[in-house]
Amino acid sequence: MKIRSFDVYILDLPTIRPHQLAMHTIVSQAIVVGCVTDEDGREGWSEVATIGGASYGESTPEAIKANIDTYITPLVIGKDPIHFDKIMFEISKLVRGNNFAKTVVEAAIIDLAARSKGVPAFELFGGQIHTSLPIAWTLASGNTEKDIEEAQEFLRQKRHNIFKLKIGKGDPFKNVEHVRKIKAAVGDQARITVDVNQAWDEDTANYCIEALEDGGVSMVEQPLPTWNYEGMARLTSRFKVPIMADEAANSVQDVFQIAKHRAGNCIALKPCKAGGLTQTKKVAGIAEAAGLGLYGGTMIESSLGTAICAQLYATIPEMKFGTEIFGPLLFKDNITVNDMQYENFEVVIPTGPGFGMEIDREKVKHYTRSEG
Ligand SMILES: [Mg+2]
């Protein structure tokens, strides 16, 4: 069985409400979808999401597609999909960086390899350890009363009991007060975490994290810019509240440096940051060896990309901080026939062939960005 073709599509999927981050407010999310076919006409599908063009990271949807089409596709044609790790190793020798692009390629090949054997993709990673994982939600209305109402409603529904607030935009001290009020309202029923998306300097972080810790917040994500490893190390040693590295924790080499310098005591995993699923497993191994807590991160993927993350995270022994793979709940529509399931404060790991999602071609066509 050999790979015959690899196609890449850029889709724009509308969200149910604006989703505000420090660098960008998402109202329509750009996702990149990959489709690999073999000589027998079997298909494997994949997805990565990007946030705000080039504002979150270096990989834009346009660059991902161009670099796969031009430089990576010629390297996968004729290869056997079951050798996905070997294929990615060969690609790594000829294509530097491009971690999002590599993830699109590897995940589609893994989906095809697993489908051709009639098994879920997690079987190719040694088997499923978790059948479900804790799932956080992001409160993002910006209005304290509304956010408290939303949190209480999701607690009643048993949908989420971990709530994250994106507080990198606006006045840091007002944002901290907003978070403390929400934590006071939900009390012990829910954990409250914050994500600063690199927006603070170290002085601001010192004041704000002290107040957040005092208010009962249970994790602070990427308070400082990615380059400031030493500042992250100082915050980690000063505060009891766990400091998480996200944008700073990409490759295995990044995570080794974070572990070595203790520039954070936990990290957010995302396959696209590491350059694929096998690389993410290696990142998780380094974190495990260093005693860093793990969190199943999201770039706000739709159902397909979320299923890829879910199946991968299900193979990692300890996900101390749970996950935030709520993307499908934020989109107005879906590009798969089936959808991710959420119940009892957890995301259910899909168990169908491949990553467990059946593609809806009409929807892919409908949301594919027209060229020119
Ligand atoms: Mg983050």
Boltz pocket constraint, residues with backbone or C-beta under 6 A from the ligand:
constraints:
  - pocket:
      binder: B
      contacts: [[A, 195], [A, 197], [A, 221], [A, 222], [A, 246], [A, 247], [A, 268]]
      max_distance: 6.0
